[in-house]
Amino acid sequence: MRNPNTVVTWVDARERLPRSSAPVAAAITGRYPADGADDPGGALGEEFWLVRPMMFTTLHWSEDGAEHRDCFVDSDGIVRLPYGLASEETVTHRAALPTLPGGTTHVVLGGDVPSALQNAWDARPRA
């Protein structure tokens, strides 16, 4: 079996964007909303930096009809722009998603799924 671990190569989103329709791991930064009960002064909230799976696209239309260019979109339809552009939450870095365990692909469909899962569970890394 191939090594089940993967090495991630992060790319600065300010310098180079992925191809359109590429699924990526996106490092996102922003601020959680302030909790009104704990912060009556209305501070900006707590800063965060986290990783989420997203898709990059050169053109995206939001449900409200807004047009977005060169953006990252998550599974909930939330649009995030590369760091430095006008967005409450921005993508600082992006990386290619790893392949499925024990394989060389990102997707297995239909009747091939049970055997692919079993092969991954049965495989043992070589020492």
N, C-alpha and C positions, 0 to 999 in steps of 0.2 A: 504494500500500500504506500501511496505517496504520504509524505508527512502531513498529518491532519492540521497542523498549525499553519498560520499564514503570516507573512510580513506585509505590513501596510506601508505604502509610500504615499505620504500626504503631499498635495500640490497646493500652493498658495492660490486661492481663488482670485486674488487681485492680479495675478500674473498670467494665468492660463486657465481657460474654461474647457470643460469636456465637450465631446460631440453632442449634438442635439439628440434627445431621447435616451441618453446614457443614465443607467441607474448608478448612483454613487452613495458613498457614506459621506455625509456632510457635517463638518464641525460648525456649529451654530453658536453665535454669541448674542446676548441681549440682556434684558432685565425682566425678572418675574414681576408681576404687578404688586404694588405695595398693599399689604393687608390693612384696610382702614381701621380695624380695631386696634392693631398694634402700632400704627403709624398715623395718628390724626393729622400730622403736618403735611401729609401727601408727598412723602419722599418717593423717589423713583423705583424703589423696590430693590431686590437682591440681584446682583449681576450673575450671569451663568455662562458657561461654555460647555456644550454637550454634543454628542454625535447622534445623528438620525439618518435613516435611509431616505433618500430623496431621488428625484429624477431631475435632470437638467434639460431645459428646453430653450430654444432660441425664440419661441413665440408661444405664449400661453394666454388663454382667455379665461378669466375668473367667472364664477357663477353670476356675479353682478355685472358682467359685460366688460370689465376693465381689461385692457390689453397690457401684457407684461412681456418684456424682451430680455433675453439672456438671464434667465432666472432658474431657481431651484424650487421644485414643488413637492410637498410631502403627500402622504396618502390621504390626508384630510383636505387637500386642496390649498393648504397654506403656502403662500408664495414668499420666498426669501431671496434677496438679491446678494450679489457678491459684496464682501466687506468694503465699506467706504461709500457705498451708494445709499440713497435715501430709503431706509427700511428699518422698522423697529427691531427686527432680528435679522442678522446678516450671516452669510456663510464665509468663514475665514479660510477654510481649507476643504479640500475634497479628495477622496480616494476611491479607487475602483473597488467594487464589492468583491469579496472572495468567492471562489467557486464552492459548490456544495461539497460536504465532507467526502473525502475519498474519490473525488471525481475531477473532471476538468471543465464542467459546464456549470452554468448558473441556474438551469431549469431542467426538470424532468417532468414529463406529462403522461397522464393516462396509465396504461397498463405497465409501463416501465417503472413506475414509482415504487411498488412493493419490493422488487428485486434490487433497485438502487439503494433503498433504505436498508435492506438486509445486508447488502454488501458493505455498506458503510459501518453498520453495527458490528459485523463479524470481523472486519479488518483490524489488524493490530499493527501499530507502527513498527517499523524495523529499527533495531537498535544500532 
